[in-house]
């Protein structure tokens, strides 16, 4: 078996796309106000720098391990990457996030907002990394 090649530039591009999707999704123009209300979080703009930094580190890890999975699966097209991203989203993200609805009594509406963001993040990251 050949060693898996991971394109680190694609990993960083996918991480940036992940951050942009999240920034837009949770912005006041889309679901930000509703998300803040449902999650009972107060917006503290003074701490946003650290949150974005840690979020980007998180995005790089997610992107890297998704790239590793795509490498193991020998994915080499954007379309296949989209499908794997969808599978990871459905099989791992949705099911894990749904645990919060079951056990922590998180609102179903908040669940839908969160998994919607993860949906677009994973399919686009999969497409970028699969290409």
VMD Tcl script that builds the backbone (N, CA, C; Angstrom):
set m [mol new atoms 393]
animate dup $m
set s [atomselect $m all]
$s set {name element resname resid chain x y z} {
  {N N UNK 1 A 0.848 -1.185 0.000}
  {CA C UNK 1 A 0.000 0.000 0.000}
  {C C UNK 1 A 0.889 1.242 0.000}
  {N N UNK 2 A 0.593 2.145 -0.895}
  {CA C UNK 2 A 1.358 3.386 -0.995}
  {C C UNK 2 A 1.059 4.289 0.194}
  {N N UNK 3 A 2.048 5.084 0.605}
  {CA C UNK 3 A 1.781 6.028 1.705}
  {C C UNK 3 A 0.762 7.085 1.271}
  {N N UNK 4 A 0.008 7.552 2.230}
  {CA C UNK 4 A -1.016 8.565 1.960}
  {C C UNK 4 A -0.350 9.927 1.846}
  {N N UNK 5 A -0.687 10.633 0.779}
  {CA C UNK 5 A -0.176 11.979 0.553}
  {C C UNK 5 A -1.239 12.985 1.006}
  {N N UNK 6 A -0.863 13.873 1.897}
  {CA C UNK 6 A -1.789 14.914 2.354}
  {C C UNK 6 A -1.252 16.262 1.902}
  {N N UNK 7 A -2.085 16.972 1.157}
  {CA C UNK 7 A -1.737 18.302 0.672}
  {C C UNK 7 A -2.055 19.310 1.781}
  {N N UNK 8 A -1.012 19.786 2.455}
  {CA C UNK 8 A -1.216 20.686 3.596}
  {C C UNK 8 A -1.837 22.020 3.192}
  {N N UNK 9 A -1.550 22.480 1.972}
  {CA C UNK 9 A -2.185 23.712 1.505}
  {C C UNK 9 A -3.703 23.520 1.429}
  {N N UNK 10 A -4.129 22.376 0.906}
  {CA C UNK 10 A -5.566 22.083 0.841}
  {C C UNK 10 A -6.173 21.969 2.231}
  {N N UNK 11 A -5.414 21.415 3.172}
  {CA C UNK 11 A -5.884 21.317 4.557}
  {C C UNK 11 A -6.149 22.714 5.109}
  {N N UNK 12 A -5.224 23.648 4.880}
  {CA C UNK 12 A -5.407 25.012 5.387}
  {C C UNK 12 A -6.521 25.745 4.648}
  {N N UNK 13 A -6.638 25.527 3.348}
  {CA C UNK 13 A -7.731 26.149 2.592}
  {C C UNK 13 A -9.075 25.628 3.090}
  {N N UNK 14 A -9.173 24.318 3.302}
  {CA C UNK 14 A -10.417 23.734 3.815}
  {C C UNK 14 A -10.740 24.277 5.206}
  {N N UNK 15 A -9.718 24.471 6.031}
  {CA C UNK 15 A -9.933 25.031 7.373}
  {C C UNK 15 A -10.439 26.468 7.288}
  {N N UNK 16 A -9.912 27.229 6.359}
  {CA C UNK 16 A -10.369 28.610 6.170}
  {C C UNK 16 A -11.816 28.625 5.692}
  {N N UNK 17 A -12.150 27.736 4.756}
  {CA C UNK 17 A -13.528 27.644 4.269}
  {C C UNK 17 A -14.469 27.268 5.413}
  {N N UNK 18 A -14.042 26.331 6.241}
  {CA C UNK 18 A -14.806 25.935 7.432}
  {C C UNK 18 A -15.093 27.156 8.308}
  {N N UNK 19 A -14.074 27.965 8.543}
  {CA C UNK 19 A -14.235 29.159 9.378}
  {C C UNK 19 A -15.170 30.174 8.716}
  {N N UNK 20 A -15.042 30.354 7.415}
  {CA C UNK 20 A -15.900 31.302 6.700}
  {C C UNK 20 A -17.363 30.869 6.737}
  {N N UNK 21 A -17.592 29.569 6.560}
  {CA C UNK 21 A -18.965 29.058 6.631}
  {C C UNK 21 A -19.539 29.316 8.018}
  {N N UNK 22 A -18.770 29.002 9.058}
  {CA C UNK 22 A -19.234 29.230 10.429}
  {C C UNK 22 A -19.484 30.694 10.720}
  {N N UNK 23 A -18.573 31.549 10.242}
  {CA C UNK 23 A -18.723 32.990 10.456}
  {C C UNK 23 A -20.018 33.485 9.812}
  {N N UNK 24 A -20.280 33.038 8.591}
  {CA C UNK 24 A -21.484 33.459 7.889}
  {C C UNK 24 A -22.733 32.846 8.525}
  {N N UNK 25 A -22.685 31.561 8.825}
  {CA C UNK 25 A -23.835 30.833 9.364}
  {C C UNK 25 A -24.315 31.428 10.687}
  {N N UNK 26 A -23.347 31.742 11.557}
  {CA C UNK 26 A -23.681 32.258 12.884}
  {C C UNK 26 A -23.669 33.785 12.943}
  {N N UNK 27 A -23.653 34.426 11.781}
  {CA C UNK 27 A -23.694 35.888 11.730}
  {C C UNK 27 A -25.132 36.364 11.947}
  {N N UNK 28 A -25.306 37.643 12.253}
  {CA C UNK 28 A -26.665 38.191 12.413}
  {C C UNK 28 A -27.504 38.075 11.139}
  {N N UNK 29 A -26.860 37.936 9.982}
  {CA C UNK 29 A -27.589 37.849 8.715}
  {C C UNK 29 A -28.259 36.495 8.534}
  {N N UNK 30 A -27.749 35.476 9.205}
  {CA C UNK 30 A -28.335 34.142 9.067}
  {C C UNK 30 A -28.921 33.684 10.403}
  {N N UNK 31 A -28.201 32.876 11.159}
  {CA C UNK 31 A -28.778 32.273 12.360}
  {C C UNK 31 A -28.172 32.768 13.663}
  {N N UNK 32 A -27.315 33.778 13.616}
  {CA C UNK 32 A -26.595 34.226 14.801}
  {C C UNK 32 A -27.475 34.659 15.952}
  {N N UNK 33 A -28.464 35.490 15.681}
  {CA C UNK 33 A -29.331 35.988 16.756}
  {C C UNK 33 A -30.136 34.847 17.377}
  {N N UNK 34 A -30.682 34.005 16.530}
  {CA C UNK 34 A -31.455 32.866 17.026}
  {C C UNK 34 A -30.568 31.907 17.798}
  {N N UNK 35 A -29.370 31.651 17.284}
  {CA C UNK 35 A -28.431 30.739 17.944}
  {C C UNK 35 A -28.048 31.265 19.326}
  {N N UNK 36 A -27.745 32.557 19.420}
  {CA C UNK 36 A -27.403 33.143 20.725}
  {C C UNK 36 A -28.551 32.992 21.718}
  {N N UNK 37 A -29.758 33.241 21.245}
  {CA C UNK 37 A -30.929 33.139 22.115}
  {C C UNK 37 A -31.148 31.697 22.576}
  {N N UNK 38 A -31.097 30.752 21.647}
  {CA C UNK 38 A -31.364 29.352 21.983}
  {C C UNK 38 A -30.254 28.713 22.808}
  {N N UNK 39 A -29.026 29.165 22.606}
  {CA C UNK 39 A -27.897 28.566 23.330}
  {C C UNK 39 A -27.634 29.251 24.668}
  {N N UNK 40 A -28.333 30.349 24.922}
  {CA C UNK 40 A -28.183 31.099 26.180}
  {C C UNK 40 A -26.747 31.590 26.385}
  {N N UNK 41 A -26.122 31.976 25.292}
  {CA C UNK 41 A -24.761 32.511 25.335}
  {C C UNK 41 A -24.842 34.013 25.109}
  {N N UNK 42 A -24.077 34.748 25.893}
  {CA C UNK 42 A -24.009 36.198 25.706}
  {C C UNK 42 A -22.813 36.512 24.824}
  {N N UNK 43 A -23.034 37.345 23.839}
  {CA C UNK 43 A -21.968 37.733 22.923}
  {C C UNK 43 A -20.967 38.634 23.640}
  {N N UNK 44 A -19.713 38.199 23.672}
  {CA C UNK 44 A -18.642 38.985 24.287}
  {C C UNK 44 A -17.591 39.244 23.211}
  {N N UNK 45 A -17.696 40.384 22.572}
  {CA C UNK 45 A -16.800 40.702 21.464}
  {C C UNK 45 A -15.342 40.823 21.898}
  {N N UNK 46 A -15.098 41.043 23.185}
  {CA C UNK 46 A -13.725 41.156 23.684}
  {C C UNK 46 A -12.984 39.825 23.652}
  {N N UNK 47 A -13.705 38.723 23.698}
  {CA C UNK 47 A -13.074 37.405 23.719}
  {C C UNK 47 A -13.146 36.701 22.369}
  {N N UNK 48 A -13.581 37.390 21.347}
  {CA C UNK 48 A -13.748 36.770 20.037}
  {C C UNK 48 A -12.420 36.393 19.395}
  {N N UNK 49 A -11.365 37.154 19.649}
  {CA C UNK 49 A -10.059 36.846 19.059}
  {C C UNK 49 A -9.568 35.474 19.464}
  {N N UNK 50 A -9.630 35.172 20.740}
  {CA C UNK 50 A -9.207 33.866 21.235}
  {C C UNK 50 A -10.117 32.768 20.696}
  {N N UNK 51 A -11.412 33.036 20.659}
  {CA C UNK 51 A -12.359 32.047 20.143}
  {C C UNK 51 A -12.076 31.733 18.679}
  {N N UNK 52 A -11.807 32.758 17.873}
  {CA C UNK 52 A -11.504 32.519 16.462}
  {C C UNK 52 A -10.181 31.782 16.294}
  {N N UNK 53 A -9.193 32.102 17.106}
  {CA C UNK 53 A -7.908 31.403 17.040}
  {C C UNK 53 A -8.084 29.922 17.371}
  {N N UNK 54 A -8.750 29.633 18.482}
  {CA C UNK 54 A -8.978 28.241 18.871}
  {C C UNK 54 A -9.878 27.525 17.867}
  {N N UNK 55 A -10.854 28.247 17.332}
  {CA C UNK 55 A -11.715 27.675 16.300}
  {C C UNK 55 A -10.937 27.303 15.056}
  {N N UNK 56 A -9.965 28.131 14.692}
  {CA C UNK 56 A -9.156 27.827 13.512}
  {C C UNK 56 A -8.259 26.617 13.764}
  {N N UNK 57 A -7.681 26.520 14.948}
  {CA C UNK 57 A -6.875 25.343 15.290}
  {C C UNK 57 A -7.748 24.092 15.203}
  {N N UNK 58 A -8.948 24.179 15.728}
  {CA C UNK 58 A -9.908 23.080 15.645}
  {C C UNK 58 A -10.209 22.736 14.187}
  {N N UNK 59 A -10.408 23.754 13.368}
  {CA C UNK 59 A -10.703 23.551 11.949}
  {C C UNK 59 A -9.553 22.856 11.235}
  {N N UNK 60 A -8.326 23.205 11.571}
  {CA C UNK 60 A -7.159 22.557 10.958}
  {C C UNK 60 A -7.128 21.075 11.330}
  {N N UNK 61 A -7.396 20.762 12.587}
  {CA C UNK 61 A -7.425 19.354 13.009}
  {C C UNK 61 A -8.510 18.580 12.266}
  {N N UNK 62 A -9.708 19.140 12.202}
  {CA C UNK 62 A -10.804 18.480 11.491}
  {C C UNK 62 A -10.421 18.269 10.033}
  {N N UNK 63 A -9.903 19.293 9.405}
  {CA C UNK 63 A -9.520 19.228 8.002}
  {C C UNK 63 A -8.421 18.194 7.772}
  {N N UNK 64 A -7.429 18.172 8.651}
  {CA C UNK 64 A -6.328 17.218 8.502}
  {C C UNK 64 A -6.831 15.779 8.606}
  {N N UNK 65 A -7.653 15.495 9.599}
  {CA C UNK 65 A -8.123 14.120 9.768}
  {C C UNK 65 A -9.140 13.723 8.709}
  {N N UNK 66 A -9.885 14.677 8.174}
  {CA C UNK 66 A -10.746 14.383 7.035}
  {C C UNK 66 A -9.887 14.079 5.813}
  {N N UNK 67 A -8.810 14.823 5.619}
  {CA C UNK 67 A -7.878 14.547 4.515}
  {C C UNK 67 A -7.254 13.165 4.673}
  {N N UNK 68 A -6.925 12.792 5.880}
  {CA C UNK 68 A -6.366 11.469 6.148}
  {C C UNK 68 A -7.378 10.380 5.792}
  {N N UNK 69 A -8.631 10.561 6.192}
  {CA C UNK 69 A -9.685 9.605 5.846}
  {C C UNK 69 A -9.854 9.504 4.334}
  {N N UNK 70 A -9.885 10.646 3.661}
  {CA C UNK 70 A -10.019 10.639 2.203}
  {C C UNK 70 A -8.842 9.923 1.556}
  {N N UNK 71 A -7.655 10.083 2.133}
  {CA C UNK 71 A -6.487 9.377 1.630}
  {C C UNK 71 A -6.617 7.877 1.802}
  {N N UNK 72 A -7.071 7.436 2.967}
  {CA C UNK 72 A -7.284 6.003 3.204}
  {C C UNK 72 A -8.299 5.430 2.225}
  {N N UNK 73 A -9.313 6.215 1.910}
  {CA C UNK 73 A -10.365 5.773 0.992}
  {C C UNK 73 A -9.986 5.957 -0.473}
  {N N UNK 74 A -8.813 6.526 -0.720}
  {CA C UNK 74 A -8.311 6.776 -2.085}
  {C C UNK 74 A -9.248 7.678 -2.889}
  {N N UNK 75 A -9.815 8.656 -2.216}
  {CA C UNK 75 A -10.685 9.631 -2.875}
  {C C UNK 75 A -9.815 10.601 -3.652}
  {N N UNK 76 A -10.154 10.813 -4.923}
  {CA C UNK 76 A -9.357 11.737 -5.733}
  {C C UNK 76 A -10.202 12.650 -6.620}
  {N N UNK 77 A -11.483 12.800 -6.272}
  {CA C UNK 77 A -12.319 13.766 -6.984}
  {C C UNK 77 A -13.100 14.589 -5.963}
  {N N UNK 78 A -13.454 15.788 -6.358}
  {CA C UNK 78 A -14.233 16.657 -5.471}
  {C C UNK 78 A -15.594 16.038 -5.167}
  {N N UNK 79 A -16.220 15.417 -6.166}
  {CA C UNK 79 A -17.537 14.818 -5.960}
  {C C UNK 79 A -17.476 13.696 -4.924}
  {N N UNK 80 A -16.468 12.841 -5.034}
  {CA C UNK 80 A -16.301 11.780 -4.032}
  {C C UNK 80 A -16.025 12.384 -2.657}
  {N N UNK 81 A -15.259 13.466 -2.627}
  {CA C UNK 81 A -14.998 14.158 -1.365}
  {C C UNK 81 A -16.268 14.712 -0.751}
  {N N UNK 82 A -17.161 15.263 -1.596}
  {CA C UNK 82 A -18.457 15.737 -1.108}
  {C C UNK 82 A -19.222 14.596 -0.441}
  {N N UNK 83 A -19.246 13.431 -1.123}
  {CA C UNK 83 A -19.991 12.287 -0.592}
  {C C UNK 83 A -19.406 11.769 0.716}
  {N N UNK 84 A -18.089 11.709 0.806}
  {CA C UNK 84 A -17.466 11.279 2.062}
  {C C UNK 84 A -17.740 12.312 3.156}
  {N N UNK 85 A -17.641 13.595 2.818}
  {CA C UNK 85 A -17.972 14.639 3.786}
  {C C UNK 85 A -19.399 14.500 4.284}
  {N N UNK 86 A -20.314 14.194 3.365}
  {CA C UNK 86 A -21.711 13.972 3.750}
  {C C UNK 86 A -21.829 12.769 4.681}
  {N N UNK 87 A -21.132 11.688 4.353}
  {CA C UNK 87 A -21.178 10.487 5.185}
  {C C UNK 87 A -20.633 10.720 6.581}
  {N N UNK 88 A -19.529 11.443 6.667}
  {CA C UNK 88 A -18.955 11.771 7.975}
  {C C UNK 88 A -19.932 12.650 8.755}
  {N N UNK 89 A -20.518 13.620 8.076}
  {CA C UNK 89 A -21.495 14.498 8.722}
  {C C UNK 89 A -22.667 13.684 9.270}
  {N N UNK 90 A -23.252 12.836 8.424}
  {CA C UNK 90 A -24.430 12.074 8.835}
  {C C UNK 90 A -24.093 11.025 9.890}
  {N N UNK 91 A -23.006 10.302 9.682}
  {CA C UNK 91 A -22.667 9.200 10.570}
  {C C UNK 91 A -22.065 9.599 11.898}
  {N N UNK 92 A -21.369 10.720 11.930}
  {CA C UNK 92 A -20.682 11.113 13.159}
  {C C UNK 92 A -21.203 12.417 13.758}
  {N N UNK 93 A -21.336 13.446 12.941}
  {CA C UNK 93 A -21.724 14.757 13.471}
  {C C UNK 93 A -23.183 14.767 13.914}
  {N N UNK 94 A -24.084 14.351 13.029}
  {CA C UNK 94 A -25.512 14.397 13.364}
  {C C UNK 94 A -25.799 13.522 14.577}
  {N N UNK 95 A -25.253 12.314 14.572}
  {CA C UNK 95 A -25.531 11.398 15.677}
  {C C UNK 95 A -24.946 11.903 16.992}
  {N N UNK 96 A -23.745 12.451 16.937}
  {CA C UNK 96 A -23.123 12.983 18.152}
  {C C UNK 96 A -23.879 14.203 18.655}
  {N N UNK 97 A -24.222 15.105 17.749}
  {CA C UNK 97 A -24.959 16.306 18.147}
  {C C UNK 97 A -26.353 15.965 18.674}
  {N N UNK 98 A -26.962 14.911 18.128}
  {CA C UNK 98 A -28.306 14.529 18.575}
  {C C UNK 98 A -28.295 14.043 20.022}
  {N N UNK 99 A -27.158 13.570 20.483}
  {CA C UNK 99 A -27.040 13.173 21.892}
  {C C UNK 99 A -27.359 14.338 22.816}
  {N N UNK 100 A -27.027 15.552 22.396}
  {CA C UNK 100 A -27.348 16.736 23.210}
  {C C UNK 100 A -28.851 16.971 23.291}
  {N N UNK 101 A -29.559 16.616 22.237}
  {CA C UNK 101 A -31.018 16.740 22.256}
  {C C UNK 101 A -31.600 15.704 23.215}
  {N N UNK 102 A -31.053 14.493 23.160}
  {CA C UNK 102 A -31.574 13.410 23.996}
  {C C UNK 102 A -31.237 13.621 25.469}
  {N N UNK 103 A -29.967 13.833 25.767}
  {CA C UNK 103 A -29.507 13.814 27.155}
  {C C UNK 103 A -29.450 15.189 27.814}
  {N N UNK 104 A -29.078 16.209 27.087}
  {CA C UNK 104 A -28.959 17.547 27.684}
  {C C UNK 104 A -30.202 18.394 27.438}
  {N N UNK 105 A -31.182 17.811 26.755}
  {CA C UNK 105 A -32.447 18.498 26.457}
  {C C UNK 105 A -32.239 19.784 25.664}
  {N N UNK 106 A -31.236 19.771 24.792}
  {CA C UNK 106 A -31.004 20.904 23.894}
  {C C UNK 106 A -32.207 21.020 22.965}
  {N N UNK 107 A -32.574 22.224 22.609}
  {CA C UNK 107 A -33.730 22.395 21.730}
  {C C UNK 107 A -33.430 21.805 20.349}
  {N N UNK 108 A -34.477 21.260 19.748}
  {CA C UNK 108 A -34.319 20.658 18.427}
  {C C UNK 108 A -33.977 21.724 17.391}
  {N N UNK 109 A -34.489 22.902 17.581}
  {CA C UNK 109 A -34.200 24.008 16.659}
  {C C UNK 109 A -32.713 24.372 16.698}
  {N N UNK 110 A -32.127 24.423 17.890}
  {CA C UNK 110 A -30.696 24.682 18.022}
  {C C UNK 110 A -29.890 23.559 17.381}
  {N N UNK 111 A -30.324 22.337 17.577}
  {CA C UNK 111 A -29.697 21.177 16.940}
  {C C UNK 111 A -29.677 21.347 15.421}
  {N N UNK 112 A -30.803 21.740 14.841}
  {CA C UNK 112 A -30.879 21.914 13.386}
  {C C UNK 112 A -29.957 23.025 12.898}
  {N N UNK 113 A -29.889 24.120 13.639}
  {CA C UNK 113 A -28.987 25.214 13.260}
  {C C UNK 113 A -27.547 24.720 13.260}
  {N N UNK 114 A -27.158 24.029 14.317}
  {CA C UNK 114 A -25.777 23.554 14.428}
  {C C UNK 114 A -25.420 22.529 13.359}
  {N N UNK 115 A -26.291 21.539 13.146}
  {CA C UNK 115 A -25.929 20.519 12.153}
  {C C UNK 115 A -25.996 21.069 10.735}
  {N N UNK 116 A -26.783 22.120 10.532}
  {CA C UNK 116 A -26.796 22.762 9.213}
  {C C UNK 116 A -25.443 23.349 8.874}
  {N N UNK 117 A -24.837 24.008 9.846}
  {CA C UNK 117 A -23.496 24.566 9.639}
  {C C UNK 117 A -22.484 23.457 9.389}
  {N N UNK 118 A -22.560 22.408 10.208}
  {CA C UNK 118 A -21.640 21.279 10.032}
  {C C UNK 118 A -21.833 20.616 8.667}
  {N N UNK 119 A -23.081 20.550 8.182}
  {CA C UNK 119 A -23.359 19.954 6.873}
  {C C UNK 119 A -22.566 20.656 5.778}
  {N N UNK 120 A -22.743 21.961 5.689}
  {CA C UNK 120 A -22.037 22.702 4.642}
  {C C UNK 120 A -20.528 22.661 4.843}
  {N N UNK 121 A -20.092 22.713 6.094}
  {CA C UNK 121 A -18.655 22.657 6.374}
  {C C UNK 121 A -18.051 21.348 5.888}
  {N N UNK 122 A -18.679 20.233 6.220}
  {CA C UNK 122 A -18.106 18.937 5.857}
  {C C UNK 122 A -18.183 18.645 4.364}
  {N N UNK 123 A -19.283 19.018 3.712}
  {CA C UNK 123 A -19.313 18.717 2.277}
  {C C UNK 123 A -18.322 19.593 1.513}
  {N N UNK 124 A -18.184 20.853 1.899}
  {CA C UNK 124 A -17.218 21.701 1.200}
  {C C UNK 124 A -15.783 21.316 1.521}
  {N N UNK 125 A -15.505 20.989 2.778}
  {CA C UNK 125 A -14.153 20.533 3.109}
  {C C UNK 125 A -13.848 19.233 2.371}
  {N N UNK 126 A -14.813 18.319 2.328}
  {CA C UNK 126 A -14.614 17.069 1.596}
  {C C UNK 126 A -14.341 17.311 0.124}
  {N N UNK 127 A -15.077 18.242 -0.465}
  {CA C UNK 127 A -14.857 18.572 -1.877}
  {C C UNK 127 A -13.489 19.167 -2.134}
  {N N UNK 128 A -13.072 20.068 -1.273}
  {CA C UNK 128 A -11.752 20.702 -1.418}
  {C C UNK 128 A -10.647 19.677 -1.252}
  {N N UNK 129 A -10.762 18.856 -0.224}
  {CA C UNK 129 A -9.705 17.888 0.074}
  {C C UNK 129 A -9.709 16.702 -0.885}
  {N N UNK 130 A -10.870 16.424 -1.480}
  {CA C UNK 130 A -10.955 15.304 -2.413}
  {C C UNK 130 A -10.469 15.632 -3.806}
  {N N UNK 131 A -10.416 16.914 -4.125}
  {CA C UNK 131 A -10.043 17.330 -5.491}
  {C C UNK 131 A -8.573 17.078 -5.777}
}
mol reanalyze $m
mol bondsrecalc $m
mol representation Tube
mol addrep $m
